[in-house]
Amino acid sequence: MFDVNRFISGSFVMKRLPGWLAGACLAGMLAASGNAQNTPATVPAALPTDGSEVSASDTLRTLWTSMQSLEMEIQGLRTRIAASKSEDERKQLESSLEPLRARQNQLRSDFERVAAGTDMTAFEGPSDQPLDWQAEAQDLIKPFLRELRDATANTREIQSIRESIESLERKRRLAREAVSQIRTRETAAEDKGIKKALASEQEAWQRRLDETEGQLKAAQLHLRETESRSQSLVSLVSSLTSRFFRSRGLNLLLAILVFALFLFIARKGFTYLVRISPFHREGSRNFYVRLIDIAYYIFTGLGAFLAALIALYLAGDWLLLTLALVFLAGVLWTLKAAIPSFIEQMKLLLNLGPVREGERVFYRELPWKVGRIDIFTDLTNPQLEGGRLRLPLKELTCLLSRPAGPSENFFPCEKDDWVILSDGVYGKVVQQTPEAVQIVKLGGSRRHYRTADFLSLAPENLSRNFRLSTVFGIDYRHQAESAQTIPETLREHLFLELVRLVGKDHLMALSVELAHAGESSLDLAVLADFSGSCAHRYQALTRALQRLCVEACNANHWVIPFTQITVHSPTAPPET
């Protein structure tokens, strides 16, 4: 039977109906309630049924009639309570009086609201009822649980039947064992009284056995029928997928479209803002431009997600809305722990952090130039092939940049440069990337280095300019000419020959000087500077210096000494 008391007490529903409709509903329910309880009730005047709007006076008349009818019912119930002599009857009547009073208060509240034309709840004090977080959480996840329950209803029913069958089989086995044991003891018994009692007990257990077998057969039949109605896994998944895309899929697609549309509109609006903004016209990304960009990112992200939530709310899809809110709560909870990192990233976006645009930063043992700091930031090294890295903003928080000098290089060499490493390797750089450097030695063999290892070997770049030096010794018999004449003559000879070998433009400087007087020779220091275009002849020129010095000695009859070893014998002791 319809519980009119409960419905009237639900003021949430009644307060959302128009005044005339609420009065009509109350009048109809009170009349039905009066007939159901066999109590007299005055039926209010009929409302117009031609579809025209009922006036406030008609609504007030209906409500007043209902209030009078309910008052008469309450008075009658009070009279019965006063005349009752049974305590139990009096308590029962008093319990019936509480719903009537609640209905009376509701009617009075509706009458006041219609009469005043406004909601009277605004003048009521704040509710002292505490907020039940558990109940609120249950309301949020209830749609999800309902969907899960509906999707697994058939499977759970089959599992329940199987458990029931297992329980009945255990009962049947126990009943059979009991019947067998009683029959054995009845056969062995000699006393007639005991035989009679055991026979009675056997009949009772036999009835239990028969009942259990009947229930077991019914459960097995139920299981077969349920399994025949159940779908296969493929059919179930197909059915759930089809149902999802017919209902929730459309809502999800709508939310995604709204999300994407909001992002598109926000992007277009921001592009227009950049075009007309006086800050962006200046061409430089000053503090105000960066602040506007951050505000745009935050507004776009939150706005798009909020637009998707509103779309789900308007579609009435509480399940997807609940899941979206749970996802949002998870994101907010994660952001709570990431607030310090978030602040550091905001400083970077405002160009106030430890890494700033246009400066030099050391990352993975290599120098880089910091590009525009954004959600992803480009680090570039112009002297490396593929020298561009895209770093997320979080990676920049662990780095430190500094201003680069006007002539500061980002790598000690470039492709096709000739270098000498501290391990003695001499060759031409044919490839240099952020990961590896490849060198071709004379003869065609190749040497590979990790870029960091290559830098640790202190490469000497010969392709700019380089110097060759050698020490050449002459005999002490030329001591008179060793300071001026021989160095000048040797220099003239070397100059002519080196110019013939490399060209005058590539011989940058040449000098010959007396370096020092050795134990067996006068040593001359030969210094020759060449342009970088001769770097590929580095080793050949090194050998050529020694050869040309020997040729000069032969042409000028200079003696080249050799190392002399003097053996000193101990002095003999004097004779005594």
PASE-749417 format. One record per residue (C-alpha): z, x, y; residue in three letters. Coordinates in pm, whole numbers, plus 50000, padded with zeros to 5 digits. Each point is the difference from the previous one (the first is absolute). Layout:
<sites>
ZXYALA;...
</sites>
This chain:
<sites>
500005000050000MET;499185011850351PHE;503065014850170ASP;499794986750352VAL;503255016850100ASN;498685034249921ARG;496704993050178PHE;501724987250316ILE;502385029450006SER;496965023150005GLY;499684998950375SER;497375027549989PHE;497424975049873VAL;501094971250223MET;500115020550317LYS;496375009949955ARG;498744963949978LEU;499084980650312PRO;502714976450123GLY;498294967549894TRP;499095014149657LEU;503525012549942ALA;501384965750085GLY;497574982749766ALA;500845023749717CYS;503734995550055LEU;499704962450008ALA;497974998949680GLY;502345023649817MET;503104981550110LEU;498524967249883ALA;499125015349663ALA;503465015149974SER;501664966650082GLY;498034981749732ASN;500735027049747ALA;503754997550061GLN;500014961750018ASN;501475000650348THR;498794978750284PRO;497755017550245ALA;498124986350293THR;496325008949985VAL;498805011750340PRO;497104984250176ALA;496625009749863ALA;498125026650185LEU;496394995950102PRO;497545009249727THR;496815000050203ASP;500195037750057GLY;501194997450362SER;502785022750116GLU;503504985049982VAL;501925001250326SER;503415016050048ALA;501604965950042SER;498734988749657ASP;501375031949847THR;503364995250168LEU;500104963949877ARG;499285011349644THR;502635027250014LEU;502574976350149TRP;499374974549726THR;500395026849736SER;503225012050160MET;501414964850002GLN;499034994749638SER;501595032849899LEU;503144992050198GLU;500324967249810MET;499585018749672GLU;502705025250097ILE;502394972250104GLN;499424982249670GLY;500705031949808LEU;503205005950198ARG;501124964549921THR;499435006549630ARG;501965032550025ILE;502924982550167ALA;499984972149740ALA;499705023749703SER;503135004649792LYS;498665026849765SER;500335035750116GLU;496855011049813ASP;497974971750147GLU;501255008050348ARG;498995036649967LYS;496574990049875GLN;499524976250294LEU;501175026450247GLU;497515024849854SER;497264974150059SER;501134996550360LEU;499195036250096GLU;496204996849962PRO;500074967950204LEU;501825017650282ARG;497485028449989ALA;497194974550025ARG;501784983150288GLN;500305033150189ASN;496355007349941GLN;498944965750130LEU;502205004450305ARG;498475034350067SER;496464986049967ASP;500884971150230PHE;501285024150266GLU;496945022349966ARG;497534971050036VAL;501964985250289ALA;500205033150188ALA;496485011049903GLY;501175035249916THR;501605019749720ASP;503784998250027MET;500575030449776THR;499575022650302ALA;503334986850136PHE;501835006749675GLU;502035031649963GLY;498755029149790PRO;500474996249631SER;502935019049854ASP;498405001249658GLN;499425036649903PRO;496545011749906LEU;499605002949625ASP;497695029849949TRP;499814994249626GLN;498844964250047ALA;497465010850261GLU;498645026849768ALA;499734974749718GLN;498014976850226ASP;497625028450080LEU;499355010849641ILE;500004964749858LYS;496204995450037PRO;499395032849819PHE;502374990949719LEU;498414965649969ARG;496565015549963GLU;501325024649744LEU;501734972349807ARG;496864978749991ASP;497865029349888ALA;502345008649712THR;501064964749904ALA;497954998149679ASN;500985034949886THR;503674993250062ARG;499784967049811GLU;498455017349697ILE;502715026750009GLN;502704973350020SER;498534981449698ILE;499855032149799ARG;503625007450077GLU;500904964649895SER;498075004549673ILE;501845032649929GLU;503344982450058SER;499024970849770LEU;498865024049728GLU;503405017150011ARG;501724966149974LYS;497784989749708ARG;500775032449818ARG;503744995150049LEU;499784963649889ALA;498105009449684ARG;502545026949916GLU;502844975050058ALA;498384973549774VAL;499425026149727SER;503575012650020GLN;501494965049993ILE;497814990149702ARG;501175031149810THR;503654993350075ARG;499604963249907GLU;498615009649662THR;502865024049937ALA;502714975950117ALA;501994981249731GLU;502104977250215ASP;498294966750075LYS;501514997950346GLY;498625033950092ILE;496624990649852LYS;499934968450209LYS;500955018850315ALA;497385027049936LEU;497374973149932ALA;500814983850335SER;499825033850170GLU;496675007149833GLN;498584967350129GLU;501105008950354ALA;498385034349986TRP;496894984849840GLN;499724976450296ARG;500355029650238ARG;497315018349805LEU;497654970350012ASP;500594995350374GLU;499395036950065THR;496795000049798GLU;498804969450190GLY;500785016450333GLN;498325032049881LEU;496804981949902LYS;499974981750334ALA;500485033050187ALA;497235016949801GLN;497674970950074LEU;500955002050367HIS;499285037449997LEU;496544995149849ARG;499164973150254GLU;501245021150288THR;498135030849880GLU;496834979449963SER;500354989450364ARG;500745035450116SER;497225021150144GLN;498965034649896SER;500855029050225LEU;496455001950133VAL;499904962450061SER;503435000950162LEU;499035028350232VAL;496704982850078SER;501784967350070SER;502635016250220LEU;497335019750185THR;497884969050052SER;502994980150121ARG;501055028450226PHE;496615002550169PHE;499784962350035ARG;503284998050185SER;501855031850084ARG;496885021449996GLY;498534980050285LEU;503235002850194ASN;500185037349934LEU;496375003950106LEU;500734980150314LEU;502975022450082ALA;497925031449944ILE;497214986550220LEU;502474991550274VAL;501515034949967PHE;496575016450026ALA;498914977250284LEU;503105008650199PHE;499355037249948LEU;496374995750107PHE;500914980650313ILE;502765024750086ALA;497605029049954ARG;497364984250222LYS;502604991450259GLY;501375035449999PHE;496475014150035THR;499474977950305TYR;503395010750135LEU;499065036749963VAL;496764993350189ARG;501734983950298ILE;503295018949997SER;500385024350291PRO;502135022749781PHE;497305003549735HIS;497295006050261ARG;501525033350093GLU;498825014649670GLY;503315017249923SER;502584986049762ARG;503034999650226ASN;503374985149918PHE;499094964650108TYR;496844999749788VAL;501985011049695ARG;502654973750068LEU;497344972950018ILE;498515012249672ASP;503374998449822ILE;500634965150135ALA;496574989849872TYR;500745013349649TYR;503364982049981ILE;498664967450142PHE;496975000549769THR;502005006249683GLY;502754974750067LEU;497644974550150GLY;497575000849707ALA;502814995949747PHE;501574971850202LEU;496634982550025ALA;499655001749621ALA;503494985249958LEU;499164971550237ILE;496824992949801ALA;502034997649677LEU;502574977950175TYR;497354976050128LEU;498404999349654ALA;503374990349854GLY;499895027749739ASP;503695008149974TRP;499555022949702LEU;497675024350177LEU;502034996550317LEU;503165009049807THR;498345030249842LEU;498715011150342ALA;503494996650148LEU;501505019749712VAL;497375026850059PHE;500835000150371LEU;503715003049921ALA;499265029749774GLY;497945016750269VAL;502744994850258LEU;502615013449762TRP;497865031049941THR;499495004750373LEU;503764998550047LYS;500355032749808ALA;496915014850168ALA;501064994450361ILE;500585037450077PRO;496595008949857SER;498454970950190PHE;501495012750328ILE;498625034949937GLU;496554985749935GLN;500174979850321MET;500795032250188LYS;496935016149846LEU;497804970750102LEU;501335003050354LEU;499245037649989ASN;503695007650049LEU;500715014249655GLY;499985035249855PRO;496224998349946VAL;497734992750298ARG;496314994550046GLU;497785030350061GLY;502635025249892GLU;500005024449710ARG;501954992149683VAL;500555020149680PHE;499454978749689TYR;499575012349641ARG;500065036250116GLU;497024994750234LEU;499724993550374PRO;498564966750115TRP;499224982350324LYS;501654966050043VAL;497594972150085GLY;500814965050123ARG;503364989149861ILE;499654965849843ASP;500874982449675ILE;497905027949846PHE;499615032750190THR;497175025049962ASP;500885036949972LEU;497005022550052THR;499245036849947ASN;496585006950158PRO;499535033049815GLN;500294985349649LEU;497434980349804GLU;501384965049949GLY;502815009450235GLY;501224964650066ARG;503094983249856LEU;501154963950046ARG;503764998849998LEU;502124968450006PRO;502424997550287LEU;502965006049770LYS;498735034949909GLU;500005010850365LEU;503724993750038THR;500725031649794CYS;497755022950208LEU;500345018450330LEU;497155007950239SER;499555023850291ARG;497375004750273PRO;497115022549894ALA;498895030050205GLY;496614998950177PRO;498435025949767SER;502074993949689GLU;498004997549678ASN;500764976649712PHE;498755024449733PHE;499425037949999PRO;496354997449899CYS;497064976749967GLU;497334994549741LYS;497605030249959ASP;502575024250147ASP;500655033249825TRP;503635007749930VAL;502225026049836ILE;503224988149836LEU;503195019249947SER;499295000949625ASP;496885020650072GLY;497444972449950VAL;497025002650237TYR;497424972550021GLY;498394971050180LYS;501744966350042VAL;497634973549866VAL;502404970449989GLN;503374991550156GLN;501674966349960THR;503604987850030PRO;500405007249627GLU;498055032249924ALA;498075029450145VAL;497065015849812GLN;498845035950066ILE;496775016249875VAL;500365037349941LYS;497155025050015LEU;498014996149682GLY;500444962249988GLY;503384995249827SER;502214973150149ARG;503724999550063ARG;501994967850045HIS;503314996750183TYR;502294971550081ARG;499854996350376THR;503695007650041ALA;499675030949776ASP;496975011250198PHE;501994998850323LEU;502885019249839SER;497615029249933LEU;499545005650377ALA;496184999150008PRO;498355024550241GLU;496924984250156ASN;497145025050041LEU;497484975450143SER;501215003350356ARG;500175038250038ASN;501445027349782PHE;500845036950008ARG;499395027249743LEU;502015032150011SER;499905031849797THR;501555034850015VAL;497775030449945PHE;501275036049979GLY;498345033250100ILE;501095035349930ASP;502365019050229TYR;497275025450074ARG;498584973950242HIS;503294997050182GLN;498535011050335ALA;497414971949991GLU;502144972849840SER;501394985250321ALA;496794993350196GLN;496725012949863THR;500214988549640ILE;501274964450080PRO;497254995050259GLU;497295013249770THR;501264979149708LEU;500134968950219ARG;496405004650117GLU;498865003949642HIS;501934969549880LEU;498784978950293PHE;496345007049932LEU;500324993349626GLU;502144968550037LEU;497624985650258VAL;497195006349756ARG;501994981949728LEU;501364969350187VAL;498304999850340GLY;501345008650340LYS;501174964550071ASP;502274999349697HIS;501745033250057LEU;502684989950247MET;501835033450037ALA;500215034549840LEU;502495028150051SER;500775033449831VAL;503225018650081GLU;502135027249855LEU;502744981549823ALA;502305028049881HIS;500085034549849ALA;500614997449631GLY;501265026049756GLU;496495010949900SER;497694982150246SER;499524987250351LEU;499764962249961ASP;497664979850219LEU;500514962250042ALA;496784979450009VAL;500284964450139LEU;496994976749999ALA;500034963450123ASP;497304976149875PHE;499084964150086SER;500784972249752GLY;496344997349896SER;500475032549808CYS;502934986749800ALA;497894996749687HIS;499435038350015ARG;503695008450036TYR;500295020449682GLN;496595016350046ALA;500905011150353LEU;503315013749877THR;498165022749757ARG;497355008150263ALA;502605015250236LEU;501035025849743GLN;496375007549910ARG;498975004650364LEU;502945023250066CYS;498965022149706VAL;496405000150127GLU;501205010750346ALA;502015028949847CYS;496965011649804ASN;497764998050306ALA;502455019650219ASN;501265024249731HIS;503584987350019TRP;502105009749704VAL;501774972449819ILE;503275013949861PRO;501534992049668PHE;503644997349921THR;501555033949931GLN;502995005149771ILE;502225030250079THR;502275012549725VAL;503115018250121HIS;501685023149745SER;503725007050031PRO;500935033450165THR;501215026649750ALA;503665010550046PRO;500605035650137PRO;500745027549754GLU;503545011549983THR;
</sites>
